[in-house]
Amino acid sequence: MRTRSQMSLWRIVRNLHTTPSPFALRKRSVTSYIVDLFARRPQLIRSAVATYESCVHDPSYETFYETCRMPDTFQSWFLVCHLHVWMCLVRLKAASPEKDGRFAYKQLVGVFWSDVQQRMHVMGMTSITDIRRNLQHLAYEFYGLTLAYDEGLVGPDTMLAAGLWRNLFPDKDASDPIALAKMVNYVRMQVGHLDSIPDKQLFSGEKFTWLPFEHNIISSKFD
């Protein structure tokens, strides 16, 4: 896994505003750099939307509710959706050119939060104060989940299992170790799958498909 995959969300966003080095500017002017970025932005935005749609519509959310014994609620949807968005964010951190990956990363996060807010409205939440309070709570949760999964991804399976168990298995006393092992292997499998997608295809604006959960083959013990 590349070093960029270990960077936290706040650092990625902060780096969006860095300027090219003087050495790079010798070969390419600031004007051409900005023009190229803005010319590609509509395509990168479309790719972020397509990526998010793949996270929402392709996986079987019911499979995760059943595997992790989660109730079919908005909170459970948020957790499962975040898991898939996070895996896509990991892929975007390693994308090339790097500036496209950073921009698409920011757009994917924005599309996610826009959909979360829209779903709140659909559920009947109309008070701006309530929406802001819930979004703030979910934002803290988003950052915590992301950091926990980032650490688990670059660590051993036991560390990733700990992060998944804390966040995706609400009934700790009834947690199934086989189900937890399936989730660990699912994450490893999908991260490898996303890594195999070429950058050109990633930024094409076309949706992709996840590997079926049934392809998830577990080992007898964690690494």
C-alpha positions in Angstrom: 0.0 0.0 0.0 1.4 3.4 -0.9 2.2 6.0 1.7 -0.5 8.3 0.6 -3.1 5.8 1.7 -2.1 6.5 5.3 -2.9 10.2 5.1 -5.9 11.4 7.0 -8.8 13.3 5.3 -7.9 16.7 6.8 -4.4 16.4 5.3 -5.8 15.5 1.9 -8.1 18.5 1.9 -5.4 20.8 3.1 -3.0 19.7 0.4 -5.6 20.6 -2.3 -4.4 24.2 -2.0 -0.7 23.6 -2.4 1.1 25.2 -5.4 3.5 23.6 -7.9 7.1 23.7 -7.0 9.4 26.3 -8.8 11.1 23.4 -10.5 7.9 22.2 -12.1 7.0 25.7 -13.1 10.1 25.9 -15.2 8.6 23.4 -17.6 5.0 24.4 -17.2 3.5 27.8 -16.5 1.0 28.5 -13.7 -1.5 29.5 -16.3 -1.4 26.2 -18.2 -1.5 24.2 -15.0 -4.7 25.9 -13.9 -6.3 25.8 -17.3 -5.6 22.0 -17.5 -7.1 21.4 -14.1 -10.2 23.4 -14.8 -10.7 21.8 -18.1 -10.7 18.4 -16.5 -12.9 19.3 -13.5 -16.3 18.5 -15.2 -15.0 15.0 -16.1 -13.6 14.4 -12.6 -16.9 15.6 -11.1 -18.8 13.1 -13.3 -16.4 10.4 -12.2 -17.0 11.2 -8.5 -20.7 11.0 -9.0 -20.4 7.7 -10.9 -18.2 6.3 -8.2 -20.7 7.2 -5.5 -23.5 5.7 -7.4 -21.5 2.5 -7.5 -21.2 2.6 -3.8 -24.9 3.1 -3.3 -26.5 0.9 -5.9 -24.2 -2.0 -6.6 -23.5 -3.6 -3.2 -26.3 -5.6 -1.5 -26.8 -3.6 1.7 -29.1 -6.3 3.1 -26.1 -8.8 3.0 -24.1 -6.5 5.3 -27.1 -6.0 7.6 -27.5 -9.8 7.9 -23.7 -10.6 8.2 -23.1 -7.9 10.9 -26.6 -8.3 12.5 -27.3 -4.7 11.9 -30.9 -3.2 12.0 -32.2 -1.8 8.7 -31.9 1.8 9.7 -30.4 5.1 8.4 -27.4 4.6 10.7 -26.7 1.2 9.3 -27.0 2.5 5.8 -24.6 5.3 6.7 -22.0 2.8 8.0 -22.2 0.4 5.0 -22.2 3.3 2.5 -19.2 4.9 4.3 -17.3 1.6 4.2 -17.5 1.5 0.4 -16.9 5.2 -0.1 -13.8 4.9 2.1 -12.4 2.1 0.0 -12.9 4.3 -3.1 -11.1 7.2 -1.2 -8.2 4.8 -0.6 -8.0 4.2 -4.3 -8.1 7.9 -5.2 -5.2 8.6 -2.9 -3.0 6.5 -5.1 -4.4 7.7 -8.4 -2.3 9.5 -11.1 -2.1 12.3 -11.9 -2.1 13.1 -8.2 -4.0 16.4 -8.6 -6.9 14.6 -10.3 -7.0 12.1 -7.5 -7.1 14.9 -4.9 -9.9 16.7 -6.7 -11.9 13.6 -7.3 -11.4 12.7 -3.6 -12.9 16.0 -2.5 -15.8 15.7 -4.9 -16.7 12.2 -3.8 -16.8 13.3 -0.2 -19.0 16.2 -1.2 -21.4 14.0 -3.1 -21.6 11.6 -0.2 -22.6 14.4 2.2 -25.1 15.9 -0.2 -26.8 12.5 -0.5 -26.8 12.1 3.3 -28.5 15.4 3.8 -31.1 14.7 1.0 -31.9 11.4 2.7 -32.5 13.3 6.0 -35.1 15.4 4.2 -36.8 12.4 2.7 -37.0 10.9 6.2 -38.9 14.0 7.3 -36.2 15.9 9.0 -36.9 19.6 8.1 -35.5 21.6 11.0 -32.2 23.2 9.9 -31.0 23.0 13.5 -31.7 19.3 13.7 -30.0 18.7 10.3 -26.9 20.6 11.3 -26.7 18.8 14.6 -27.0 15.4 13.0 -24.6 16.3 10.2 -22.0 17.4 12.8 -22.4 14.1 14.7 -22.1 12.1 11.5 -19.0 14.1 10.4 -17.2 13.2 13.6 -18.2 9.6 13.0 -17.0 9.8 9.4 -13.5 11.0 10.4 -13.3 8.4 13.2 -14.3 5.6 10.9 -11.9 6.7 8.2 -8.9 6.9 10.5 -9.8 3.5 12.1 -10.0 1.8 8.7 -6.9 3.5 7.4 -4.9 2.1 10.3 -6.4 -1.3 10.0 -5.8 -1.4 6.2 -2.0 -0.9 6.6 -1.9 -3.1 9.7 -2.5 -6.8 10.3 -5.9 -8.4 9.9 -6.4 -8.3 13.7 -6.2 -4.4 13.6 -8.6 -4.2 10.7 -10.9 -6.7 12.4 -10.9 -4.5 15.6 -12.0 -1.4 13.6 -14.8 -3.3 11.8 -16.0 -5.0 14.9 -16.2 -1.7 16.9 -18.2 0.0 14.2 -20.2 -2.5 12.1 -21.2 -5.1 14.8 -23.7 -3.4 17.1 -24.4 -6.5 19.2 -20.9 -7.2 20.7 -22.0 -10.1 22.8 -23.5 -11.9 19.8 -20.8 -11.1 17.3 -19.9 -14.0 15.0 -16.1 -14.4 14.5 -16.7 -16.1 11.1 -18.8 -13.0 10.0 -16.0 -10.7 11.2 -13.5 -12.7 9.3 -15.7 -12.4 6.2 -15.8 -8.7 6.6 -12.0 -8.4 6.9 -11.5 -10.5 3.8 -14.2 -8.5 2.0 -12.4 -5.3 2.6 -9.0 -6.7 1.5 -10.6 -8.2 -1.6 -12.3 -5.0 -2.7 -9.3 -2.8 -2.0 -7.3 -5.1 -4.3 -10.1 -5.0 -6.9 -10.2 -1.2 -6.9 -6.4 -1.1 -7.2 -6.6 -3.2 -10.4 -8.9 -0.6 -12.0 -6.7 1.7 -14.3 -6.7 5.4 -13.5 -8.1 6.2 -16.9 -11.1 4.0 -16.3 -11.4 5.4 -12.7 -11.8 8.9 -14.1 -13.9 8.0 -17.1 -17.2 8.8 -15.5 -18.5 5.3 -15.9 -19.8 3.2 -12.9 -17.9 0.1 -11.9 -19.0 -3.0 -10.1 -17.9 -4.5 -6.9 -16.9 -8.1 -6.5 -19.8 -10.2 -5.1 -19.7 -10.8 -1.4 -20.0 -14.5 -2.2 -16.5 -14.4 -3.7 -15.3 -13.7 -0.1 -13.3 -16.8 0.9 -12.0 -16.7 4.5 -9.0 -18.3 6.0 -9.1 -20.3 9.3 -7.5 -17.5 11.3 -6.5 -13.9 11.0 -3.0 -13.0 9.8 
